[in-house]
Amino acid sequence: MDFPKIAESDRIARLEPRSRKVRVVIDTDTFNEIDDQFAIVYALLSGEKMTTEAIYAAPYFNSRSTGPANGMELSYDEILRLLDLMGKPHEGFVFKGSTDYVGTGSGIGSGTDLKPQRNDAVNDLIERAMASTPDDPLYVIALAAITNVASAILLEPRIIERMVVVWLGGHALWWPHTREFNLRQDVPGARVVFDCGVPLVMLPCNGVVSALNTTIPELDRYVEPAGTLGAFLAGRVRGYREEGEHIGWSKPIWDMAPVAYLIDPRWTPSVLTPSPVLNADVTWSVDASRHLIRYAQQVDRDAIFRDFFVKLAKFAETAP
């Protein structure tokens, strides 16, 4: 498929961190794990840096769902749950996304025929992106399989000229494989995003964002006391393991990293690098002639959690 050609200088300019407030949408498989909930709350509590215009429910399939369609529905319900706890309306703000993946037969490395999914989330993303400009792009915080985003790009390729994708997906480029959950759910969809030329900020999991972890004692001290919302978030983490397994255990809250990048890019030091090639065996290859993406190399775990804890406490003080 032919995609619009973006001049490398224009792509680099859009990949420069913004000092001004940005407009964002969040694409999330919220019920799949326990970290999407933290990321959504973090974004909504960071209105000084971003305006969250919409939230999209994304598909997932693991032991917490019966299939991608069920995963999307469970995520949609979890998003509404969070917004209710925060006292925020969700009419016209939360949209159901894809019920299947972009790649037919989307297992690891499979799926050559692309079948973009048309749904409320994809339609809304296209509409918002097309209403944006290269100088004021729409930022897509992607926390899930990239299906909704890839579908929107395939259905309306011109949106790559008007948005920036900030994706938690894949593992570090030096990792022996990249069979990370978000990426391997829809390998063909991931290839669309890496190959199409859209300005992309990649925050890899193992080797980079895996440092963004917390413990039950820390949550008991800084999250649990923060009203019903804090208790809900802490309970989600606590319920992830049996009580006796909490000793000596920490949990990465991966999905906060893309939000943190937009709040203060110093917390996620990054470089420009050629967009990696996603091989059939779900490993990385490097081709220096490919277009550039921004690639996070590190996360400042302490700065990110400190900012989140402070904002959550302030919210609890003012919540009705």
ChimeraX commands (.cxc) that place a marker at each C-alpha (Angstrom):
marker #1 position 0.00,0.00,0.00 radius 0.5
marker #1 position 1.21,3.51,-0.79 radius 0.5
marker #1 position 1.47,5.96,2.09 radius 0.5
marker #1 position 2.02,9.72,1.89 radius 0.5
marker #1 position 5.69,10.65,1.79 radius 0.5
marker #1 position 6.72,12.77,4.76 radius 0.5
marker #1 position 9.94,14.74,4.37 radius 0.5
marker #1 position 12.47,13.50,6.91 radius 0.5
marker #1 position 12.99,17.04,8.19 radius 0.5
marker #1 position 9.24,17.34,8.83 radius 0.5
marker #1 position 9.15,13.96,10.57 radius 0.5
marker #1 position 12.09,14.90,12.79 radius 0.5
marker #1 position 10.43,18.21,13.65 radius 0.5
marker #1 position 7.28,16.38,14.73 radius 0.5
marker #1 position 9.35,13.93,16.77 radius 0.5
marker #1 position 10.89,16.72,18.80 radius 0.5
marker #1 position 9.32,16.80,22.29 radius 0.5
marker #1 position 6.76,19.60,22.62 radius 0.5
marker #1 position 7.08,22.18,25.34 radius 0.5
marker #1 position 3.48,23.29,24.89 radius 0.5
marker #1 position 0.35,21.44,25.86 radius 0.5
marker #1 position -0.65,18.68,23.42 radius 0.5
marker #1 position -3.91,17.04,22.37 radius 0.5
marker #1 position -4.05,13.30,22.95 radius 0.5
marker #1 position -6.23,10.25,22.49 radius 0.5
marker #1 position -5.54,7.04,24.41 radius 0.5
marker #1 position -5.79,3.57,22.84 radius 0.5
marker #1 position -5.88,0.95,25.58 radius 0.5
marker #1 position -6.60,-2.69,26.39 radius 0.5
marker #1 position -7.48,-1.59,29.90 radius 0.5
marker #1 position -8.64,-4.87,31.43 radius 0.5
marker #1 position -5.75,-6.92,30.06 radius 0.5
marker #1 position -3.38,-5.88,32.84 radius 0.5
marker #1 position -3.27,-3.45,35.74 radius 0.5
marker #1 position -1.10,-0.68,34.34 radius 0.5
marker #1 position -3.44,0.81,31.71 radius 0.5
marker #1 position -5.61,2.00,34.60 radius 0.5
marker #1 position -2.66,3.91,36.06 radius 0.5
marker #1 position -1.82,5.39,32.66 radius 0.5
marker #1 position -5.35,6.64,32.02 radius 0.5
marker #1 position -5.55,8.22,35.47 radius 0.5
marker #1 position -2.09,9.76,35.03 radius 0.5
marker #1 position -3.06,11.34,31.72 radius 0.5
marker #1 position -6.34,12.70,33.07 radius 0.5
marker #1 position -4.55,14.15,36.11 radius 0.5
marker #1 position -1.95,15.84,33.88 radius 0.5
marker #1 position -4.15,18.46,32.28 radius 0.5
marker #1 position -1.35,20.99,32.53 radius 0.5
marker #1 position 0.53,19.06,29.84 radius 0.5
marker #1 position -2.16,17.36,27.75 radius 0.5
marker #1 position -5.82,17.51,26.84 radius 0.5
marker #1 position -7.26,14.01,26.58 radius 0.5
marker #1 position -9.90,14.15,23.85 radius 0.5
marker #1 position -10.96,10.51,23.65 radius 0.5
marker #1 position -10.22,7.00,24.92 radius 0.5
marker #1 position -10.43,3.92,22.68 radius 0.5
marker #1 position -10.95,0.34,23.83 radius 0.5
marker #1 position -8.52,-2.04,22.11 radius 0.5
marker #1 position -8.70,-5.82,21.64 radius 0.5
marker #1 position -6.62,-8.36,23.52 radius 0.5
marker #1 position -6.64,-12.12,23.99 radius 0.5
marker #1 position -5.10,-13.92,26.94 radius 0.5
marker #1 position -6.29,-15.67,30.09 radius 0.5
marker #1 position -8.26,-12.55,31.03 radius 0.5
marker #1 position -10.53,-12.75,27.96 radius 0.5
marker #1 position -12.19,-15.32,25.72 radius 0.5
marker #1 position -10.97,-13.64,22.54 radius 0.5
marker #1 position -10.03,-10.21,21.13 radius 0.5
marker #1 position -13.66,-9.06,20.89 radius 0.5
marker #1 position -14.33,-9.98,24.51 radius 0.5
marker #1 position -11.07,-8.31,25.54 radius 0.5
marker #1 position -12.15,-5.09,23.88 radius 0.5
marker #1 position -15.55,-5.18,25.62 radius 0.5
marker #1 position -13.95,-5.86,29.02 radius 0.5
marker #1 position -11.55,-2.98,28.43 radius 0.5
marker #1 position -14.41,-0.67,27.49 radius 0.5
marker #1 position -16.19,-1.52,30.75 radius 0.5
marker #1 position -13.01,-0.94,32.76 radius 0.5
marker #1 position -12.53,2.49,31.19 radius 0.5
marker #1 position -16.06,3.46,32.22 radius 0.5
marker #1 position -15.35,2.16,35.72 radius 0.5
marker #1 position -12.31,4.41,36.02 radius 0.5
marker #1 position -14.11,7.48,34.72 radius 0.5
marker #1 position -16.96,6.92,37.18 radius 0.5
marker #1 position -14.43,6.77,40.03 radius 0.5
marker #1 position -12.97,10.07,38.82 radius 0.5
marker #1 position -16.38,11.67,38.42 radius 0.5
marker #1 position -15.85,12.22,34.69 radius 0.5
marker #1 position -18.51,11.80,31.99 radius 0.5
marker #1 position -17.90,9.23,29.28 radius 0.5
marker #1 position -20.60,9.97,26.71 radius 0.5
marker #1 position -18.86,10.91,23.45 radius 0.5
marker #1 position -15.50,10.36,25.12 radius 0.5
marker #1 position -15.03,6.56,25.18 radius 0.5
marker #1 position -15.30,4.51,22.00 radius 0.5
marker #1 position -15.38,0.78,21.31 radius 0.5
marker #1 position -12.61,-0.43,19.04 radius 0.5
marker #1 position -11.67,-3.46,17.00 radius 0.5
marker #1 position -13.00,-6.95,17.65 radius 0.5
marker #1 position -10.27,-8.68,15.64 radius 0.5
marker #1 position -6.72,-7.95,14.53 radius 0.5
marker #1 position -5.52,-6.31,11.31 radius 0.5
marker #1 position -3.58,-9.39,10.20 radius 0.5
marker #1 position -5.60,-12.41,9.17 radius 0.5
marker #1 position -4.49,-15.33,11.28 radius 0.5
marker #1 position -2.59,-12.90,13.52 radius 0.5
marker #1 position -0.39,-15.17,15.55 radius 0.5
marker #1 position 3.32,-14.65,16.07 radius 0.5
marker #1 position 4.76,-13.79,12.68 radius 0.5
marker #1 position 1.61,-14.80,10.79 radius 0.5
marker #1 position -0.92,-12.93,8.76 radius 0.5
marker #1 position -0.05,-11.44,5.39 radius 0.5
marker #1 position -3.45,-10.14,4.29 radius 0.5
marker #1 position -4.40,-6.90,5.99 radius 0.5
marker #1 position -8.01,-6.43,7.08 radius 0.5
marker #1 position -8.46,-3.03,8.72 radius 0.5
marker #1 position -11.29,-2.86,11.22 radius 0.5
marker #1 position -13.93,-0.15,10.82 radius 0.5
marker #1 position -15.50,0.79,14.18 radius 0.5
marker #1 position -16.32,3.76,16.40 radius 0.5
marker #1 position -12.79,4.12,17.76 radius 0.5
marker #1 position -11.13,3.95,14.35 radius 0.5
marker #1 position -13.64,6.38,12.86 radius 0.5
marker #1 position -13.10,8.84,15.70 radius 0.5
marker #1 position -9.31,8.60,15.38 radius 0.5
marker #1 position -9.49,9.30,11.64 radius 0.5
marker #1 position -11.82,12.25,12.17 radius 0.5
marker #1 position -9.69,13.82,14.91 radius 0.5
marker #1 position -6.44,13.26,13.04 radius 0.5
marker #1 position -7.79,14.72,9.80 radius 0.5
marker #1 position -8.97,17.80,11.74 radius 0.5
marker #1 position -5.38,18.29,13.00 radius 0.5
marker #1 position -2.42,19.86,11.23 radius 0.5
marker #1 position 1.27,18.97,10.94 radius 0.5
marker #1 position 2.03,21.94,13.21 radius 0.5
marker #1 position -0.55,20.89,15.80 radius 0.5
marker #1 position -0.68,17.09,15.45 radius 0.5
marker #1 position -2.85,14.67,17.36 radius 0.5
marker #1 position -0.81,12.53,19.77 radius 0.5
marker #1 position -1.95,8.92,20.02 radius 0.5
marker #1 position -0.93,7.29,23.30 radius 0.5
marker #1 position -1.02,3.62,22.30 radius 0.5
marker #1 position -0.97,1.12,25.16 radius 0.5
marker #1 position -2.19,-2.03,23.44 radius 0.5
marker #1 position -2.04,-4.08,20.29 radius 0.5
marker #1 position -1.71,-1.42,17.60 radius 0.5
marker #1 position -4.80,-2.68,15.71 radius 0.5
marker #1 position -6.99,0.41,16.05 radius 0.5
marker #1 position -4.16,2.72,14.98 radius 0.5
marker #1 position -3.05,0.51,12.08 radius 0.5
marker #1 position -6.66,0.19,10.91 radius 0.5
marker #1 position -7.07,3.96,10.87 radius 0.5
marker #1 position -3.84,4.37,8.88 radius 0.5
marker #1 position -4.86,1.72,6.34 radius 0.5
marker #1 position -8.33,3.22,5.90 radius 0.5
marker #1 position -7.12,6.83,5.68 radius 0.5
marker #1 position -3.34,6.97,5.04 radius 0.5
marker #1 position -3.29,10.79,5.07 radius 0.5
marker #1 position -3.58,10.80,8.85 radius 0.5
marker #1 position 0.13,9.98,9.16 radius 0.5
marker #1 position 0.78,13.59,8.12 radius 0.5
marker #1 position -1.25,14.89,11.06 radius 0.5
marker #1 position -0.44,12.76,14.09 radius 0.5
marker #1 position 2.31,11.32,16.29 radius 0.5
marker #1 position 2.04,7.79,17.69 radius 0.5
marker #1 position 3.57,7.22,21.14 radius 0.5
marker #1 position 3.53,3.44,21.56 radius 0.5
marker #1 position 4.49,1.12,24.36 radius 0.5
marker #1 position 5.29,-1.89,22.21 radius 0.5
marker #1 position 8.01,-4.41,21.49 radius 0.5
marker #1 position 11.23,-5.02,23.40 radius 0.5
marker #1 position 14.53,-3.18,23.24 radius 0.5
marker #1 position 16.22,-3.33,19.85 radius 0.5
marker #1 position 19.05,-5.35,21.37 radius 0.5
marker #1 position 16.69,-7.87,22.98 radius 0.5
marker #1 position 16.95,-11.37,21.43 radius 0.5
marker #1 position 13.32,-11.21,20.29 radius 0.5
marker #1 position 10.42,-8.78,20.36 radius 0.5
marker #1 position 7.56,-11.10,21.27 radius 0.5
marker #1 position 6.15,-8.54,23.67 radius 0.5
marker #1 position 2.41,-8.82,24.32 radius 0.5
marker #1 position 1.23,-5.64,22.58 radius 0.5
marker #1 position 3.34,-6.27,19.50 radius 0.5
marker #1 position 2.83,-10.01,19.09 radius 0.5
marker #1 position -0.97,-9.68,19.37 radius 0.5
marker #1 position -1.01,-8.10,15.91 radius 0.5
marker #1 position 2.33,-8.45,14.13 radius 0.5
marker #1 position 0.99,-7.30,10.73 radius 0.5
marker #1 position -0.55,-4.23,12.38 radius 0.5
marker #1 position 2.80,-3.46,14.01 radius 0.5
marker #1 position 4.52,-3.70,10.63 radius 0.5
marker #1 position 2.09,-1.13,9.24 radius 0.5
marker #1 position 3.07,1.35,11.94 radius 0.5
marker #1 position 6.82,0.72,11.63 radius 0.5
marker #1 position 6.76,0.82,7.82 radius 0.5
marker #1 position 4.27,3.56,6.90 radius 0.5
marker #1 position 6.40,6.53,7.98 radius 0.5
marker #1 position 4.11,7.92,10.68 radius 0.5
marker #1 position 6.10,9.88,13.30 radius 0.5
marker #1 position 6.55,7.24,15.98 radius 0.5
marker #1 position 7.87,7.36,19.53 radius 0.5
marker #1 position 8.65,3.81,20.64 radius 0.5
marker #1 position 8.91,2.92,24.32 radius 0.5
marker #1 position 10.12,-0.71,24.44 radius 0.5
marker #1 position 9.18,-2.98,27.31 radius 0.5
marker #1 position 11.95,-5.41,28.33 radius 0.5
marker #1 position 15.24,-3.61,28.56 radius 0.5
marker #1 position 13.78,-0.11,29.00 radius 0.5
marker #1 position 10.32,0.39,30.52 radius 0.5
marker #1 position 10.68,-2.77,32.61 radius 0.5
marker #1 position 12.45,-0.51,35.12 radius 0.5
marker #1 position 9.17,1.32,35.81 radius 0.5
marker #1 position 8.05,-0.92,38.66 radius 0.5
marker #1 position 6.47,-0.51,42.08 radius 0.5
marker #1 position 5.76,-2.63,45.16 radius 0.5
marker #1 position 2.78,-3.29,47.40 radius 0.5
marker #1 position 4.33,-1.38,50.36 radius 0.5
marker #1 position 4.84,1.66,48.12 radius 0.5
marker #1 position 1.28,1.50,46.88 radius 0.5
marker #1 position 0.02,1.06,50.44 radius 0.5
marker #1 position 1.83,4.27,51.39 radius 0.5
marker #1 position 1.09,6.53,48.40 radius 0.5
marker #1 position -1.84,5.11,46.42 radius 0.5
marker #1 position -4.20,3.21,48.76 radius 0.5
marker #1 position -4.90,6.32,50.94 radius 0.5
marker #1 position -5.93,8.40,47.90 radius 0.5
marker #1 position -9.68,7.90,48.25 radius 0.5
marker #1 position -11.78,5.41,46.33 radius 0.5
marker #1 position -9.70,5.86,43.18 radius 0.5
marker #1 position -6.45,5.12,44.98 radius 0.5
marker #1 position -7.96,2.11,46.71 radius 0.5
marker #1 position -9.18,0.80,43.35 radius 0.5
marker #1 position -5.75,1.15,41.71 radius 0.5
marker #1 position -3.90,-0.41,44.63 radius 0.5
marker #1 position -6.43,-3.22,44.77 radius 0.5
marker #1 position -5.94,-3.99,41.09 radius 0.5
marker #1 position -2.20,-4.49,41.68 radius 0.5
marker #1 position -2.67,-6.40,44.92 radius 0.5
marker #1 position -5.14,-8.74,43.25 radius 0.5
marker #1 position -2.66,-9.61,40.52 radius 0.5
marker #1 position -0.85,-12.01,42.86 radius 0.5
marker #1 position -1.80,-14.12,45.83 radius 0.5
marker #1 position -1.18,-12.52,49.23 radius 0.5
marker #1 position 1.86,-14.66,50.08 radius 0.5
marker #1 position 3.48,-13.84,46.74 radius 0.5
marker #1 position 3.79,-10.13,47.49 radius 0.5
marker #1 position 6.97,-10.59,49.53 radius 0.5
marker #1 position 9.97,-9.52,47.49 radius 0.5
marker #1 position 7.72,-8.82,44.48 radius 0.5
marker #1 position 7.54,-5.74,42.29 radius 0.5
marker #1 position 5.28,-5.03,39.32 radius 0.5
marker #1 position 6.16,-2.98,36.24 radius 0.5
marker #1 position 3.51,-0.35,35.57 radius 0.5
marker #1 position 4.60,-0.24,31.94 radius 0.5
marker #1 position 1.86,1.91,30.45 radius 0.5
marker #1 position 2.64,5.02,32.46 radius 0.5
marker #1 position 5.78,5.53,30.35 radius 0.5
marker #1 position 4.15,7.01,27.20 radius 0.5
marker #1 position 2.20,9.44,29.37 radius 0.5
marker #1 position 5.38,10.38,31.23 radius 0.5
marker #1 position 7.16,11.03,27.91 radius 0.5
marker #1 position 4.58,13.69,27.05 radius 0.5
marker #1 position 4.73,15.23,30.52 radius 0.5
marker #1 position 8.52,15.57,30.71 radius 0.5
marker #1 position 10.72,13.94,28.04 radius 0.5
marker #1 position 13.70,14.15,30.39 radius 0.5
marker #1 position 12.14,11.23,32.28 radius 0.5
marker #1 position 12.38,9.02,29.18 radius 0.5
marker #1 position 15.72,9.88,27.48 radius 0.5
marker #1 position 15.47,9.02,23.81 radius 0.5
marker #1 position 17.32,9.13,20.49 radius 0.5
marker #1 position 16.41,9.17,16.82 radius 0.5
marker #1 position 17.08,5.85,15.11 radius 0.5
marker #1 position 16.03,4.14,11.86 radius 0.5
marker #1 position 12.66,2.44,12.15 radius 0.5
marker #1 position 13.43,-1.22,12.86 radius 0.5
marker #1 position 12.46,-4.03,10.52 radius 0.5
marker #1 position 10.08,-6.52,12.12 radius 0.5
marker #1 position 11.12,-9.96,10.91 radius 0.5
marker #1 position 8.86,-12.96,10.34 radius 0.5
marker #1 position 10.24,-14.65,13.48 radius 0.5
marker #1 position 9.39,-11.51,15.50 radius 0.5
marker #1 position 12.96,-10.32,15.94 radius 0.5
marker #1 position 14.45,-6.98,14.95 radius 0.5
marker #1 position 16.67,-6.13,12.00 radius 0.5
marker #1 position 18.27,-2.77,11.33 radius 0.5
marker #1 position 18.28,-0.96,7.98 radius 0.5
marker #1 position 20.05,2.38,8.24 radius 0.5
marker #1 position 18.29,3.69,5.13 radius 0.5
marker #1 position 14.85,3.60,6.73 radius 0.5
marker #1 position 13.01,6.65,8.08 radius 0.5
marker #1 position 13.70,7.77,11.64 radius 0.5
marker #1 position 11.65,7.16,14.76 radius 0.5
marker #1 position 12.22,8.33,18.33 radius 0.5
marker #1 position 13.34,5.50,20.60 radius 0.5
marker #1 position 13.33,5.63,24.41 radius 0.5
marker #1 position 16.50,4.24,25.97 radius 0.5
marker #1 position 15.75,4.67,29.65 radius 0.5
marker #1 position 13.07,5.67,32.17 radius 0.5
marker #1 position 13.51,7.73,35.33 radius 0.5
marker #1 position 11.41,5.51,37.53 radius 0.5
marker #1 position 11.58,7.73,40.63 radius 0.5
marker #1 position 10.64,10.98,38.87 radius 0.5
marker #1 position 7.65,9.39,37.14 radius 0.5
marker #1 position 6.18,7.76,40.23 radius 0.5
marker #1 position 6.84,10.85,42.34 radius 0.5
marker #1 position 4.86,12.98,39.89 radius 0.5
marker #1 position 2.03,10.45,39.78 radius 0.5
marker #1 position 1.79,10.07,43.56 radius 0.5
marker #1 position 1.69,13.85,44.08 radius 0.5
marker #1 position -1.04,14.33,41.48 radius 0.5
marker #1 position -3.10,11.45,42.84 radius 0.5
marker #1 position -2.91,12.86,46.37 radius 0.5
marker #1 position -4.03,16.29,45.17 radius 0.5
marker #1 position -6.95,14.72,43.29 radius 0.5
marker #1 position -8.02,12.83,46.44 radius 0.5
marker #1 position -8.00,16.09,48.41 radius 0.5
marker #1 position -10.42,17.76,46.02 radius 0.5
marker #1 position -12.56,14.79,44.94 radius 0.5
marker #1 position -16.19,14.92,46.10 radius 0.5
marker link #1:1,2 radius 0.2
marker link #1:2,3 radius 0.2
marker link #1:3,4 radius 0.2
marker link #1:4,5 radius 0.2
marker link #1:5,6 radius 0.2
marker link #1:6,7 radius 0.2
marker link #1:7,8 radius 0.2
marker link #1:8,9 radius 0.2
marker link #1:9,10 radius 0.2
marker link #1:10,11 radius 0.2
marker link #1:11,12 radius 0.2
marker link #1:12,13 radius 0.2
marker link #1:13,14 radius 0.2
marker link #1:14,15 radius 0.2
marker link #1:15,16 radius 0.2
marker link #1:16,17 radius 0.2
marker link #1:17,18 radius 0.2
marker link #1:18,19 radius 0.2
marker link #1:19,20 radius 0.2
marker link #1:20,21 radius 0.2
marker link #1:21,22 radius 0.2
marker link #1:22,23 radius 0.2
marker link #1:23,24 radius 0.2
marker link #1:24,25 radius 0.2
marker link #1:25,26 radius 0.2
marker link #1:26,27 radius 0.2
marker link #1:27,28 radius 0.2
marker link #1:28,29 radius 0.2
marker link #1:29,30 radius 0.2
marker link #1:30,31 radius 0.2
marker link #1:31,32 radius 0.2
marker link #1:32,33 radius 0.2
marker link #1:33,34 radius 0.2
marker link #1:34,35 radius 0.2
marker link #1:35,36 radius 0.2
marker link #1:36,37 radius 0.2
marker link #1:37,38 radius 0.2
marker link #1:38,39 radius 0.2
marker link #1:39,40 radius 0.2
marker link #1:40,41 radius 0.2
marker link #1:41,42 radius 0.2
marker link #1:42,43 radius 0.2
marker link #1:43,44 radius 0.2
marker link #1:44,45 radius 0.2
marker link #1:45,46 radius 0.2
marker link #1:46,47 radius 0.2
marker link #1:47,48 radius 0.2
marker link #1:48,49 radius 0.2
marker link #1:49,50 radius 0.2
marker link #1:50,51 radius 0.2
marker link #1:51,52 radius 0.2
marker link #1:52,53 radius 0.2
marker link #1:53,54 radius 0.2
marker link #1:54,55 radius 0.2
marker link #1:55,56 radius 0.2
marker link #1:56,57 radius 0.2
marker link #1:57,58 radius 0.2
marker link #1:58,59 radius 0.2
marker link #1:59,60 radius 0.2
marker link #1:60,61 radius 0.2
marker link #1:61,62 radius 0.2
marker link #1:62,63 radius 0.2
marker link #1:63,64 radius 0.2
marker link #1:64,65 radius 0.2
marker link #1:65,66 radius 0.2
marker link #1:66,67 radius 0.2
marker link #1:67,68 radius 0.2
marker link #1:68,69 radius 0.2
marker link #1:69,70 radius 0.2
marker link #1:70,71 radius 0.2
marker link #1:71,72 radius 0.2
marker link #1:72,73 radius 0.2
marker link #1:73,74 radius 0.2
marker link #1:74,75 radius 0.2
marker link #1:75,76 radius 0.2
marker link #1:76,77 radius 0.2
marker link #1:77,78 radius 0.2
marker link #1:78,79 radius 0.2
marker link #1:79,80 radius 0.2
marker link #1:80,81 radius 0.2
marker link #1:81,82 radius 0.2
marker link #1:82,83 radius 0.2
marker link #1:83,84 radius 0.2
marker link #1:84,85 radius 0.2
marker link #1:85,86 radius 0.2
marker link #1:86,87 radius 0.2
marker link #1:87,88 radius 0.2
marker link #1:88,89 radius 0.2
marker link #1:89,90 radius 0.2
marker link #1:90,91 radius 0.2
marker link #1:91,92 radius 0.2
marker link #1:92,93 radius 0.2
marker link #1:93,94 radius 0.2
marker link #1:94,95 radius 0.2
marker link #1:95,96 radius 0.2
marker link #1:96,97 radius 0.2
marker link #1:97,98 radius 0.2
marker link #1:98,99 radius 0.2
marker link #1:99,100 radius 0.2
marker link #1:100,101 radius 0.2
marker link #1:101,102 radius 0.2
marker link #1:102,103 radius 0.2
marker link #1:103,104 radius 0.2
marker link #1:104,105 radius 0.2
marker link #1:105,106 radius 0.2
marker link #1:106,107 radius 0.2
marker link #1:107,108 radius 0.2
marker link #1:108,109 radius 0.2
marker link #1:109,110 radius 0.2
marker link #1:110,111 radius 0.2
marker link #1:111,112 radius 0.2
marker link #1:112,113 radius 0.2
marker link #1:113,114 radius 0.2
marker link #1:114,115 radius 0.2
marker link #1:115,116 radius 0.2
marker link #1:116,117 radius 0.2
marker link #1:117,118 radius 0.2
marker link #1:118,119 radius 0.2
marker link #1:119,120 radius 0.2
marker link #1:120,121 radius 0.2
marker link #1:121,122 radius 0.2
marker link #1:122,123 radius 0.2
marker link #1:123,124 radius 0.2
marker link #1:124,125 radius 0.2
marker link #1:125,126 radius 0.2
marker link #1:126,127 radius 0.2
marker link #1:127,128 radius 0.2
marker link #1:128,129 radius 0.2
marker link #1:129,130 radius 0.2
marker link #1:130,131 radius 0.2
marker link #1:131,132 radius 0.2
marker link #1:132,133 radius 0.2
marker link #1:133,134 radius 0.2
marker link #1:134,135 radius 0.2
marker link #1:135,136 radius 0.2
marker link #1:136,137 radius 0.2
marker link #1:137,138 radius 0.2
marker link #1:138,139 radius 0.2
marker link #1:139,140 radius 0.2
marker link #1:140,141 radius 0.2
marker link #1:141,142 radius 0.2
marker link #1:142,143 radius 0.2
marker link #1:143,144 radius 0.2
marker link #1:144,145 radius 0.2
marker link #1:145,146 radius 0.2
marker link #1:146,147 radius 0.2
marker link #1:147,148 radius 0.2
marker link #1:148,149 radius 0.2
marker link #1:149,150 radius 0.2
marker link #1:150,151 radius 0.2
marker link #1:151,152 radius 0.2
marker link #1:152,153 radius 0.2
marker link #1:153,154 radius 0.2
marker link #1:154,155 radius 0.2
marker link #1:155,156 radius 0.2
marker link #1:156,157 radius 0.2
marker link #1:157,158 radius 0.2
marker link #1:158,159 radius 0.2
marker link #1:159,160 radius 0.2
marker link #1:160,161 radius 0.2
marker link #1:161,162 radius 0.2
marker link #1:162,163 radius 0.2
marker link #1:163,164 radius 0.2
marker link #1:164,165 radius 0.2
marker link #1:165,166 radius 0.2
marker link #1:166,167 radius 0.2
marker link #1:167,168 radius 0.2
marker link #1:168,169 radius 0.2
marker link #1:169,170 radius 0.2
marker link #1:170,171 radius 0.2
marker link #1:171,172 radius 0.2
marker link #1:172,173 radius 0.2
marker link #1:173,174 radius 0.2
marker link #1:174,175 radius 0.2
marker link #1:175,176 radius 0.2
marker link #1:176,177 radius 0.2
marker link #1:177,178 radius 0.2
marker link #1:178,179 radius 0.2
marker link #1:179,180 radius 0.2
marker link #1:180,181 radius 0.2
marker link #1:181,182 radius 0.2
marker link #1:182,183 radius 0.2
marker link #1:183,184 radius 0.2
marker link #1:184,185 radius 0.2
marker link #1:185,186 radius 0.2
marker link #1:186,187 radius 0.2
marker link #1:187,188 radius 0.2
marker link #1:188,189 radius 0.2
marker link #1:189,190 radius 0.2
marker link #1:190,191 radius 0.2
marker link #1:191,192 radius 0.2
marker link #1:192,193 radius 0.2
marker link #1:193,194 radius 0.2
marker link #1:194,195 radius 0.2
marker link #1:195,196 radius 0.2
marker link #1:196,197 radius 0.2
marker link #1:197,198 radius 0.2
marker link #1:198,199 radius 0.2
marker link #1:199,200 radius 0.2
marker link #1:200,201 radius 0.2
marker link #1:201,202 radius 0.2
marker link #1:202,203 radius 0.2
marker link #1:203,204 radius 0.2
marker link #1:204,205 radius 0.2
marker link #1:205,206 radius 0.2
marker link #1:206,207 radius 0.2
marker link #1:207,208 radius 0.2
marker link #1:208,209 radius 0.2
marker link #1:209,210 radius 0.2
marker link #1:210,211 radius 0.2
marker link #1:211,212 radius 0.2
marker link #1:212,213 radius 0.2
marker link #1:213,214 radius 0.2
marker link #1:214,215 radius 0.2
marker link #1:215,216 radius 0.2
marker link #1:216,217 radius 0.2
marker link #1:217,218 radius 0.2
marker link #1:218,219 radius 0.2
marker link #1:219,220 radius 0.2
marker link #1:220,221 radius 0.2
marker link #1:221,222 radius 0.2
marker link #1:222,223 radius 0.2
marker link #1:223,224 radius 0.2
marker link #1:224,225 radius 0.2
marker link #1:225,226 radius 0.2
marker link #1:226,227 radius 0.2
marker link #1:227,228 radius 0.2
marker link #1:228,229 radius 0.2
marker link #1:229,230 radius 0.2
marker link #1:230,231 radius 0.2
marker link #1:231,232 radius 0.2
marker link #1:232,233 radius 0.2
marker link #1:233,234 radius 0.2
marker link #1:234,235 radius 0.2
marker link #1:235,236 radius 0.2
marker link #1:236,237 radius 0.2
marker link #1:237,238 radius 0.2
marker link #1:238,239 radius 0.2
marker link #1:239,240 radius 0.2
marker link #1:240,241 radius 0.2
marker link #1:241,242 radius 0.2
marker link #1:242,243 radius 0.2
marker link #1:243,244 radius 0.2
marker link #1:244,245 radius 0.2
marker link #1:245,246 radius 0.2
marker link #1:246,247 radius 0.2
marker link #1:247,248 radius 0.2
marker link #1:248,249 radius 0.2
marker link #1:249,250 radius 0.2
marker link #1:250,251 radius 0.2
marker link #1:251,252 radius 0.2
marker link #1:252,253 radius 0.2
marker link #1:253,254 radius 0.2
marker link #1:254,255 radius 0.2
marker link #1:255,256 radius 0.2
marker link #1:256,257 radius 0.2
marker link #1:257,258 radius 0.2
marker link #1:258,259 radius 0.2
marker link #1:259,260 radius 0.2
marker link #1:260,261 radius 0.2
marker link #1:261,262 radius 0.2
marker link #1:262,263 radius 0.2
marker link #1:263,264 radius 0.2
marker link #1:264,265 radius 0.2
marker link #1:265,266 radius 0.2
marker link #1:266,267 radius 0.2
marker link #1:267,268 radius 0.2
marker link #1:268,269 radius 0.2
marker link #1:269,270 radius 0.2
marker link #1:270,271 radius 0.2
marker link #1:271,272 radius 0.2
marker link #1:272,273 radius 0.2
marker link #1:273,274 radius 0.2
marker link #1:274,275 radius 0.2
marker link #1:275,276 radius 0.2
marker link #1:276,277 radius 0.2
marker link #1:277,278 radius 0.2
marker link #1:278,279 radius 0.2
marker link #1:279,280 radius 0.2
marker link #1:280,281 radius 0.2
marker link #1:281,282 radius 0.2
marker link #1:282,283 radius 0.2
marker link #1:283,284 radius 0.2
marker link #1:284,285 radius 0.2
marker link #1:285,286 radius 0.2
marker link #1:286,287 radius 0.2
marker link #1:287,288 radius 0.2
marker link #1:288,289 radius 0.2
marker link #1:289,290 radius 0.2
marker link #1:290,291 radius 0.2
marker link #1:291,292 radius 0.2
marker link #1:292,293 radius 0.2
marker link #1:293,294 radius 0.2
marker link #1:294,295 radius 0.2
marker link #1:295,296 radius 0.2
marker link #1:296,297 radius 0.2
marker link #1:297,298 radius 0.2
marker link #1:298,299 radius 0.2
marker link #1:299,300 radius 0.2
marker link #1:300,301 radius 0.2
marker link #1:301,302 radius 0.2
marker link #1:302,303 radius 0.2
marker link #1:303,304 radius 0.2
marker link #1:304,305 radius 0.2
marker link #1:305,306 radius 0.2
marker link #1:306,307 radius 0.2
marker link #1:307,308 radius 0.2
marker link #1:308,309 radius 0.2
marker link #1:309,310 radius 0.2
marker link #1:310,311 radius 0.2
marker link #1:311,312 radius 0.2
marker link #1:312,313 radius 0.2
marker link #1:313,314 radius 0.2
marker link #1:314,315 radius 0.2
marker link #1:315,316 radius 0.2
marker link #1:316,317 radius 0.2
marker link #1:317,318 radius 0.2
marker link #1:318,319 radius 0.2
marker link #1:319,320 radius 0.2
view
